[in-house]
Amino acid sequence: MDTIGAEPDVFRTGLIGKLTRYADSNEVQFNQTTVADAISDLILKISAKFTTMEKRSDKRFGIVEKDIVLLIDEYDYPLLNHLRNPIKTEQILKIFYGFYSSIKGCSNFMRFVFITGITKFKQLSHFSGLNNIVDLTFEKGFSEICGFTKEEITSSLPKYLDEALSSHVENGTLAPDSTVDDLMNKIA
């Protein structure tokens, strides 16, 4: 059974289980009961295992070499399964907040974190622990691997963009003289 889209308690337990299996596969031992503690402990112990202390720091300059790259694919999948249930969504967001805050706390040990998903990550307050996000959604150099280009969206979905524009104008979130480009800039 895949625990990623499961109930919040099953999701929490399953995520800790996945982190534990990843630790085991890297011959790193830890025994944590919270997602936040598990991810930070895993990052710290893998970093310590695969990096020599001589390589890790240069005391003259205070430089810490960052060795870990963390990929989180479809981060929002657990949320999307519970969109119609605000209580479960809030419970999952609390798990996420601890998880991503712990990742930020370990940033000195990571080269970068690459997160994929279909919802706008940086607009969710529960991710305020990660305030150094660079959104690559409409960056030309990444558009072919990270979703759609602006041109693909405007040429493939003109009817839907017009409907969305009308909806935003009706709701007052865009001015009456707004264009599809204004809409794209708002949602990007």
C-alpha positions in Angstrom: 0.0 0.0 0.0 1.3 3.4 -0.9 1.2 5.6 2.2 1.8 8.9 0.4 -1.9 9.6 -0.4 -3.2 7.9 2.8 -4.8 9.3 6.0 -2.6 11.8 7.9 -1.5 9.3 10.6 -0.7 6.7 8.0 1.1 9.3 5.9 3.2 10.3 8.9 4.1 6.7 9.8 4.7 5.8 6.2 7.0 8.8 5.6 9.1 8.0 8.6 9.2 4.4 7.4 10.5 5.5 4.0 13.1 7.7 5.6 14.2 4.8 7.8 14.5 2.5 4.7 16.5 5.1 3.0 18.8 5.4 6.0 19.1 1.6 6.2 20.1 1.4 2.5 22.8 3.9 3.2 23.9 2.1 6.4 22.9 5.0 8.6 21.0 4.2 11.8 18.5 6.5 13.5 15.4 6.0 15.6 13.1 9.1 15.3 9.4 9.3 16.0 8.6 12.6 14.2 9.0 13.4 10.5 10.9 16.6 11.3 13.4 14.7 13.5 13.7 11.9 11.0 14.6 14.1 8.0 17.1 16.2 9.8 18.7 13.2 11.5 18.9 11.5 8.1 20.5 14.5 6.4 23.0 15.0 9.2 24.0 11.4 9.4 24.4 10.8 5.7 26.4 14.0 5.4 28.7 12.9 8.2 29.1 9.4 6.7 29.9 10.5 3.2 32.0 13.6 3.9 35.3 13.7 5.7 35.8 16.3 8.4 38.8 17.7 6.5 36.6 18.2 3.4 33.6 19.5 5.4 35.0 22.7 6.7 37.8 25.2 6.3 38.2 26.8 9.7 40.1 29.8 8.2 37.0 30.9 6.1 34.2 29.1 7.9 33.2 27.4 4.7 31.0 24.3 4.8 31.0 22.2 1.8 27.4 21.1 0.8 27.3 17.6 -0.4 23.7 16.5 -0.4 21.1 17.0 -3.1 17.5 16.3 -2.1 14.8 15.5 -4.6 11.2 15.6 -3.5 8.9 14.6 -6.3 5.2 15.4 -6.3 5.4 17.0 -2.9 1.8 18.0 -3.1 0.3 14.5 -3.8 -0.7 13.9 -0.2 -2.5 17.3 -0.1 -4.3 16.7 -3.3 -5.9 13.5 -2.0 -7.6 15.4 0.8 -8.5 18.7 -0.8 -12.2 18.2 0.1 -11.4 17.6 3.8 -9.9 20.7 5.4 -9.2 18.9 8.7 -7.0 16.2 7.0 -5.4 18.8 4.7 -4.4 20.9 7.8 -3.0 17.8 9.5 -0.9 17.0 6.5 0.2 20.6 6.2 1.4 20.5 9.8 3.5 17.4 9.0 4.9 19.3 5.9 5.7 22.3 8.0 8.0 20.3 10.4 9.5 18.4 7.5 10.4 21.5 5.4 11.5 23.5 8.4 13.9 20.7 9.3 15.2 20.7 5.7 15.9 24.4 5.9 17.7 23.9 9.2 20.0 21.5 7.5 20.7 23.7 4.5 24.4 24.0 5.4 24.7 20.3 4.5 22.9 20.4 1.2 23.9 21.7 -2.2 20.2 22.2 -3.2 16.7 20.8 -2.8 14.7 20.2 -5.9 10.9 20.0 -5.3 8.3 19.1 -7.9 4.5 19.4 -7.8 1.6 21.0 -9.5 0.6 23.6 -6.8 2.3 26.9 -6.1 4.6 25.9 -3.2 5.8 29.3 -2.1 2.2 30.6 -1.7 1.3 28.2 1.1 1.9 29.7 4.5 2.8 26.2 5.9 6.0 26.4 3.9 7.2 29.7 5.3 10.0 27.7 6.9 11.5 27.6 3.4 11.7 31.3 2.5 14.5 31.0 -0.1 12.6 29.2 -2.8 13.4 29.9 -6.5 10.4 29.1 -8.6 11.6 27.6 -12.0 8.0 27.2 -13.4 8.4 29.8 -16.2 12.2 29.9 -16.5 13.1 29.2 -20.1 16.1 27.0 -19.2 13.9 24.6 -17.2 10.5 24.8 -18.9 11.1 21.6 -20.9 11.8 19.5 -17.8 9.6 21.3 -15.3 6.1 21.6 -16.8 5.0 23.9 -19.6 6.4 26.9 -21.2 4.3 30.1 -21.2 3.9 29.7 -25.0 2.6 26.2 -24.6 0.0 27.3 -22.0 -1.2 30.3 -24.1 -1.4 28.4 -27.3 -3.0 25.2 -25.9 -5.4 26.6 -23.4 -6.7 29.9 -24.8 -10.3 29.1 -24.0 -9.5 28.3 -20.4 -7.3 31.3 -20.0 -10.1 33.5 -21.2 -12.5 31.9 -18.7 -10.0 32.3 -15.9 -9.4 35.9 -16.9 -13.1 36.6 -16.8 -13.4 34.9 -13.4 -10.6 37.0 -12.0 -12.1 40.2 -13.3 -15.5 39.2 -11.9 -14.0 38.4 -8.5 -12.1 41.7 -8.5 -8.7 40.1 -8.3 -7.8 41.6 -11.7 -8.8 45.0 -13.2 -11.5 45.1 -15.9 -8.9 46.0 -18.6 -6.5 43.1 -17.7 -5.1 40.8 -20.3 -4.2 37.1 -20.4 -0.6 38.3 -19.9 -1.7 40.0 -16.7 -3.4 36.8 -15.6 -0.3 34.7 -16.4 1.9 37.1 -14.4 -0.5 36.9 -11.5 -0.5 33.1 -11.4 3.1 32.6 -12.2 
